[in-house]
């Protein structure tokens, strides 16, 4: 039975945190939405939010109690967004929608953090039953409400259906400055600016790009945390002093949402104890899996992303709290003196430059990963556009993304961000401090796995001759794995009889 007197523009399954805020964003932008959730209290909360925000105007959000009513309230071909936790809940909803009468030309849009291979599998599995489209969403609760970054992918026809809605609700960027256009109040809409929503490519590509976004997010967060730890443990700075440093950094090259919120977290006082709240939070990091997936993908593709992987490991080692507490009294650290108060300012400057250079490397790794995956999957990704839709709305939003977009505008075929002249110069002029920061942290015994892995990545990437020649020798010695020679054409393989004193060499076919 239709719940709406006239058909709605779009239906939602799932009115949890993300679903509810996307719905409110859509209604602010004038779209008619009908929502269904198995949990009635979520629908009540959605309606309560609409009641609180709409003032004297009539209710803008409609809700219903079954999949059948949801379909009946939409005109065909139906357009339905699924906002449920990634994994089997997405398939459960798809099956229920099919049972309720979904048709082959209906569109189902998965907006969760789905594993990209699940999205590919689903597109094939549901072919003929309905069109599975996806849109990866970044920006958390506030982003969903006032402007997320959206990474849609899949069937191009489905994109034409949902494009006007996604472009309306997405975060917007001022094209002249590359900076986000703020939108913070319910009812507000931003009609101007470049929307942070762009079609990414075939099925799976949008979720792959979002996965890499999250991998970069892990690295970015870990790098900031390492700078915090050096200031806290080596420079003996208080949480509010560190917050002040982050706020200053946020005025310059490091300007980003993550630096901004880090300063706010550090400046918050615990109401119960009066201590900085950050010091009352247990140092055990959680993770939902997207950073891990990024690291696994980099290993599978043989595309180095060590700073992202280190960020995942940093979360893992943080969970070993009880062992670390035991080890803290057992395992000796270095006996180098901690720096004096007079040295503080210059050491903070070193940390700033280290964070900036390492951040460039983390992004270089993420973009290289997307490039490598695209090659393998046969996707044509527009890296400049991806950087642009990350300038606002998403968790890694930063002015820095404009520089990445510019780099790809200079050269669409750029193999690695480090090869772009601007970034090469940025690292070249800041690397001295980066090296000093990493060296000092190691002398003081403060772990900086992400900052130093980025430095090793940079050094390895700029090294024409790595020690892999010896490694190939070792492999050939014990396993006859063969090697190429520097003085012979690539692809020709050689093997040496290492145990024979004459060391005869054979060329393998
Ligand atoms: C985003 C976030 C969002 C979520 C991550 C973090 O872009 O909005 O990345 O997707 O916060 O899943 O997850 P972890 O729990 O793994 O840190």
Boltz pocket constraint, residues with backbone or C-beta under 6 A from the ligand:
constraints:
  - pocket:
      binder: B
      contacts: [[A, 113], [A, 137], [A, 138], [A, 139], [A, 140], [A, 214], [A, 217], [A, 286], [A, 287], [A, 288], [A, 289], [A, 290], [A, 291], [A, 394], [A, 395]]
      max_distance: 6.0
